[in-house]
């Protein structure tokens, strides 16, 4: 039995999908060898099938990636625990480059993680501003006033006042060192 071009129009897609019997497949191949018009149609349809399959696989990968990105972590998931465990180290720049890249990937791929990181940065910025403002406000030297209040005989007994002044100086110095070390942590 010889196939017509009209029959070939119907059979080409089945041929490409491998859904024809051996006998019918052989007849289609024979017709394609003899008919340049059907051969041209076949080549066009074959190229379209290849393009559609590649687009379908790309779209499938995009959908998989999209669902992974949108899916929020539960608070008891392994990824969330890894994120929480490493958040402080990341904020304090205590990670090596590989760990930092892995942490960034975890954060980028999850909306909740990004929000938590942004919130942490916001809190850190607010604490830094409050600490800076407190430091600026504490630049006023209250030590002489405190010395006068502690030692009513400040003018009479300068030796005693000097001891008190030195104690206050050392207390202020310790406070200053604590302040500086706290600022270096931020």
C-alpha positions as CSV (number, residue, x, y, z in Angstrom):
1,X,0.0,0.0,0.0
2,X,1.3,3.4,-1.0
3,X,0.7,6.4,1.3
4,X,-0.6,9.6,-0.1
5,X,0.6,13.1,0.9
6,X,-2.7,13.7,2.8
7,X,-2.2,10.6,4.8
8,X,1.4,11.6,5.5
9,X,0.2,15.0,6.9
10,X,-1.6,13.0,9.6
11,X,1.1,10.3,10.2
12,X,4.2,12.6,10.5
13,X,3.4,13.5,14.1
14,X,2.8,9.9,15.1
15,X,6.0,8.9,13.3
16,X,8.0,11.5,15.3
17,X,6.5,10.3,18.5
18,X,7.4,6.7,17.6
19,X,3.8,5.6,17.8
20,X,3.5,3.7,14.5
21,X,3.7,0.0,13.9
22,X,6.9,-1.3,12.1
23,X,5.0,-1.8,8.8
24,X,3.5,1.7,8.8
25,X,6.8,3.3,10.0
26,X,8.6,1.7,7.0
27,X,5.9,3.0,4.6
28,X,6.3,6.5,6.0
29,X,10.1,6.3,5.6
30,X,9.7,5.2,2.0
31,X,7.3,8.0,1.2
32,X,9.7,10.6,2.8
33,X,12.6,9.3,0.6
34,X,10.5,9.7,-2.6
35,X,8.4,12.9,-1.9
36,X,10.4,16.2,-1.4
37,X,7.3,18.1,-0.2
38,X,6.5,15.7,2.6
39,X,10.2,15.5,3.4
40,X,10.3,19.3,3.8
41,X,7.1,19.2,6.0
42,X,8.7,16.4,8.0
43,X,11.9,18.4,8.6
44,X,9.9,21.5,9.7
45,X,7.7,19.5,12.0
46,X,10.7,17.7,13.4
47,X,12.4,21.0,14.2
48,X,9.3,22.3,15.9
49,X,9.0,19.1,18.0
50,X,12.7,19.5,19.1
51,X,12.1,23.2,19.9
52,X,8.9,22.5,21.8
53,X,10.6,19.7,23.8
54,X,13.5,21.9,24.8
55,X,11.2,24.7,25.7
56,X,9.1,22.3,27.8
57,X,12.2,21.1,29.7
58,X,13.4,24.6,30.3
59,X,9.9,25.6,31.5
60,X,9.8,22.6,33.7
61,X,13.2,23.5,35.3
62,X,11.9,27.1,35.8
63,X,8.8,25.8,37.5
64,X,10.8,23.6,39.8
65,X,13.1,26.5,40.7
66,X,10.2,28.8,41.2
67,X,8.5,26.4,43.6
68,X,11.7,25.9,45.5
69,X,12.1,29.7,45.8
70,X,8.6,30.4,46.9
71,X,8.2,27.5,49.2
72,X,8.8,28.9,52.7
73,X,10.8,26.9,55.2
74,X,9.1,25.5,58.2
75,X,10.7,26.5,61.5
76,X,11.8,23.0,62.1
77,X,13.3,22.3,58.7
78,X,17.0,21.5,58.2
79,X,17.6,24.5,55.9
80,X,16.0,26.9,58.4
81,X,18.1,25.5,61.2
82,X,21.2,26.0,59.1
83,X,20.2,29.5,58.2
84,X,19.5,30.5,61.9
85,X,22.7,28.9,63.0
86,X,24.8,30.8,60.5
87,X,22.9,34.1,60.6
88,X,25.1,35.7,63.4
89,X,28.3,34.5,61.8
90,X,27.2,36.0,58.5
91,X,26.3,39.3,60.0
92,X,29.6,39.5,61.8
93,X,31.6,38.5,58.7
94,X,33.0,35.4,60.5
95,X,32.4,33.1,57.5
96,X,34.9,32.1,54.9
97,X,34.1,32.8,51.3
98,X,32.6,29.3,50.5
99,X,30.4,29.4,53.6
100,X,29.3,32.9,52.8
101,X,28.3,31.9,49.3
102,X,26.3,28.9,50.5
103,X,24.5,31.2,53.1
104,X,23.7,33.7,50.4
105,X,22.2,31.0,48.2
106,X,20.0,29.8,51.1
107,X,18.9,33.3,51.7
108,X,18.3,34.2,48.1
109,X,16.2,31.1,47.5
110,X,13.8,31.8,50.3
111,X,11.6,34.8,50.9
112,X,11.3,34.3,54.6
113,X,15.1,34.0,55.0
114,X,15.5,37.3,53.1
115,X,13.0,39.0,55.3
116,X,14.7,37.7,58.4
117,X,18.1,38.8,57.2
118,X,16.8,42.3,56.3
119,X,15.2,42.5,59.8
120,X,18.5,41.5,61.4
121,X,20.3,44.3,59.5
122,X,17.6,46.8,60.4
123,X,17.9,45.9,64.1
124,X,21.7,46.0,63.9
125,X,21.6,49.4,62.3
126,X,19.2,50.8,65.0
127,X,21.3,49.4,67.8
128,X,24.4,51.0,66.2
129,X,22.6,54.4,65.9
130,X,21.4,54.2,69.5
131,X,24.9,53.3,70.8
132,X,26.5,56.1,68.7
133,X,24.0,58.6,70.0
134,X,24.6,57.4,73.6
135,X,28.3,57.8,73.1
136,X,27.9,61.3,71.8
137,X,25.7,62.3,74.7
138,X,28.2,60.9,77.2
139,X,31.1,63.2,76.0
140,X,30.2,65.7,78.7
141,X,32.6,65.3,81.7
142,X,30.6,65.0,84.9
143,X,33.6,63.9,87.0
144,X,34.3,67.2,88.7
145,X,30.7,67.6,89.7
146,X,30.7,64.0,91.1
147,X,33.9,64.7,92.9
148,X,32.4,67.8,94.6
149,X,29.3,65.8,95.6
150,X,31.3,62.9,97.0
151,X,33.8,65.1,98.8
152,X,32.3,68.2,100.5
153,X,35.8,69.0,101.8
154,X,37.2,69.1,98.3
155,X,38.9,72.4,98.8
156,X,40.1,71.6,102.3
157,X,41.5,68.1,101.8
158,X,43.0,68.0,98.3
159,X,44.8,64.7,99.0
160,X,41.5,62.9,99.7
161,X,39.9,64.6,96.8
162,X,42.8,63.6,94.5
163,X,42.2,59.9,95.6
164,X,38.5,60.2,94.8
165,X,39.4,61.9,91.5
166,X,41.7,59.1,90.6
167,X,39.1,56.5,91.4
168,X,36.6,58.2,89.2
169,X,39.1,58.6,86.5
170,X,39.8,54.9,86.5
171,X,36.1,54.1,86.5
172,X,35.7,56.4,83.6
173,X,38.6,54.8,81.8
174,X,37.2,51.4,82.3
175,X,33.8,52.6,81.0
176,X,35.5,54.1,78.0
177,X,37.4,50.9,77.2
178,X,34.1,48.9,77.5
179,X,32.5,51.4,75.2
180,X,35.3,51.2,72.6
181,X,35.2,47.3,72.7
182,X,31.4,47.3,72.3
183,X,31.7,49.7,69.4
184,X,34.3,47.4,67.7
185,X,31.8,44.5,67.9
186,X,29.2,46.4,66.0
